[in-house]
Amino acid sequence: MRFRRQWNRQWNRRRDIECRQLVEMVTDYLAGDLDPVDHAAIEHHLALCDDCPAYVRQVRVMLELTRSLGSGEEAPPAFVDELAARFRGRRPAPPERGATAG
């Protein structure tokens, strides 16, 4: 019973995530790497949000495509993580080669 009360407190505190929080957790969500409370919070958010389900589908497709590129081998995890981070807009793209600062 104690575990259930603790879980309920965590659930109530973390259930109502915002879109930006989903964006930060989407790759872990798709990989199945979230704890049950965060996973349930994302599921709850996706059921209520008009925009995030499409975003999650886009990220899922992007990750599947990156895994299928190349010689039939799966893309290295670091590459997939970097690509996902850039897709989320967390890191700016590096400057183009030959570009000079203005």
C-alpha positions in Angstrom: 0.0 0.0 0.0 2.9 2.4 0.8 4.3 1.9 -2.7 0.9 2.7 -4.2 0.6 5.9 -2.3 4.1 6.9 -3.3 3.4 6.1 -6.9 0.1 8.1 -6.8 1.9 11.1 -5.5 4.5 10.9 -8.2 1.8 10.3 -10.8 -0.1 13.4 -9.7 3.0 15.5 -9.7 4.3 14.3 -13.1 1.1 13.5 -15.0 0.4 16.9 -16.5 3.5 17.4 -18.7 3.8 20.1 -21.2 4.6 19.7 -24.9 8.2 20.9 -24.4 8.7 18.2 -21.7 7.4 15.6 -24.2 9.9 16.8 -26.7 12.7 16.3 -24.2 11.6 12.7 -23.4 10.4 11.5 -26.8 13.4 9.4 -27.8 13.5 7.7 -24.4 9.7 7.1 -24.7 10.1 5.5 -28.1 13.0 3.4 -26.9 11.0 2.2 -23.9 13.6 3.7 -21.5 11.2 5.7 -19.3 10.1 4.7 -15.8 6.4 3.8 -15.6 5.4 7.2 -14.2 7.0 9.2 -17.0 5.7 6.7 -19.6 2.2 7.1 -18.3 2.5 10.9 -18.2 3.4 10.9 -21.9 0.6 8.5 -22.8 -1.8 10.9 -20.9 -0.4 13.9 -22.7 -0.7 12.2 -26.1 -4.3 11.4 -25.4 -5.1 15.1 -24.7 -2.8 17.0 -27.0 -3.7 17.9 -30.6 -0.2 18.3 -31.9 2.2 16.0 -30.0 0.9 12.7 -31.5 2.0 13.8 -34.9 5.4 14.9 -33.5 5.9 11.5 -31.9 5.0 9.8 -35.2 7.5 12.0 -37.1 10.3 11.2 -34.6 9.5 7.5 -34.8 9.7 7.6 -38.6 12.9 9.6 -38.5 14.5 7.1 -36.1 13.4 4.1 -38.2 14.8 5.7 -41.3 18.1 6.5 -39.7 18.4 2.9 -38.6 17.7 1.6 -42.1 20.3 3.8 -43.8 23.7 2.4 -44.9 24.8 -1.1 -45.5 21.9 -2.7 -43.8 23.5 -2.3 -40.4 21.8 -0.4 -37.7 23.1 3.2 -37.2 25.4 3.7 -34.2 23.4 4.8 -31.2 25.5 8.0 -30.9 24.5 8.9 -34.4 20.8 8.3 -33.7 21.0 10.3 -30.4 22.8 13.2 -32.2 20.3 13.3 -35.0 17.3 13.1 -32.6 18.8 16.0 -30.5 19.2 18.1 -33.6 15.7 17.2 -34.7 14.4 18.4 -31.4 16.2 21.7 -31.9 18.3 21.3 -28.8 21.6 21.9 -30.6 22.3 24.3 -33.5 23.5 22.7 -36.7 27.3 23.2 -37.2 28.3 25.9 -39.7 28.5 24.9 -43.3 32.0 24.1 -44.5 33.7 27.2 -46.0 31.3 29.6 -44.4 32.9 32.5 -42.7 31.6 34.6 -39.8 30.1 37.8 -41.0 
